[in-house]
Amino acid sequence: MLLISIPPLAQERREELIKAMRQKLENGKIMVRQVRHEAMEDIKKEYEGREDDISRLEKDVQKLVDETVEKIEDWGRQKEQELLQI
């Protein structure tokens, strides 16, 4: 058995990790918005002329996007708390 002692993270390193994490979270939110944009375009092409269907599907897509962005933000808050507690 091999034991390795790892020192706790310095405050500066924690802040660097948090900054990198926030950047990755923002990139994730950007990707989700890009998928939303593509889905909205596909809906408009597929359901051309059926405004009720377009409106309903766009609302459904937006609801999924909002839920996904909220999950991303929750993960970020949890991870930030973990990094600050160590």
CORVEN-V30593 format. One record per residue. N is the residue number from 1. SS is DSSP state (H for helix, E for strand, - for the rest). OMEGA is omega as a letter, one per 20 degrees, with the letter a starting at -180 (none if undefined). D_FIRST is the distance of its C-alpha to the first C-alpha in whole Angstrom. Layout:
((N | SS | OMEGA | D_FIRST) (N | SS | OMEGA | D_FIRST))
//
This chain:
((1 | - | a | 0) (2 | - | r | 4) (3 | - | r | 7) (4 | - | r | 10) (5 | - | r | 13) (6 | - | a | 16) (7 | - | r | 19) (8 | - | a | 22) (9 | - | r | 24) (10 | - | a | 28) (11 | H | a | 31) (12 | H | r | 32) (13 | H | r | 29) (14 | H | r | 30) (15 | H | r | 33) (16 | H | r | 33) (17 | H | r | 30) (18 | H | r | 33) (19 | H | r | 36) (20 | H | r | 34) (21 | H | r | 33) (22 | H | r | 37) (23 | H | r | 38) (24 | H | r | 36) (25 | H | r | 38) (26 | H | r | 41) (27 | H | r | 41) (28 | H | r | 40) (29 | H | r | 43) (30 | H | r | 45) (31 | H | r | 44) (32 | H | r | 45) (33 | H | r | 48) (34 | H | r | 49) (35 | H | r | 48) (36 | H | a | 51) (37 | H | r | 53) (38 | H | r | 53) (39 | H | r | 53) (40 | H | r | 56) (41 | H | r | 58) (42 | H | r | 57) (43 | H | a | 59) (44 | H | r | 62) (45 | H | a | 62) (46 | H | a | 62) (47 | - | a | 64) (48 | - | r | 66) (49 | - | r | 69) (50 | - | a | 68) (51 | H | a | 67) (52 | H | r | 66) (53 | H | r | 63) (54 | H | a | 62) (55 | H | a | 62) (56 | H | a | 60) (57 | H | r | 58) (58 | H | r | 57) (59 | H | r | 57) (60 | H | r | 54) (61 | H | a | 52) (62 | H | r | 52) (63 | H | r | 51) (64 | H | r | 48) (65 | H | r | 48) (66 | H | r | 48) (67 | H | a | 45) (68 | H | r | 43) (69 | H | r | 43) (70 | H | r | 43) (71 | H | r | 40) (72 | H | r | 38) (73 | H | r | 40) (74 | H | r | 38) (75 | H | r | 34) (76 | H | r | 35) (77 | H | r | 36) (78 | H | a | 33) (79 | H | r | 31) (80 | H | r | 32) (81 | H | r | 32) (82 | H | a | 28) (83 | H | a | 28) (84 | H | a | 30) (85 | H | a | 28) (86 | - | none | 25))
//
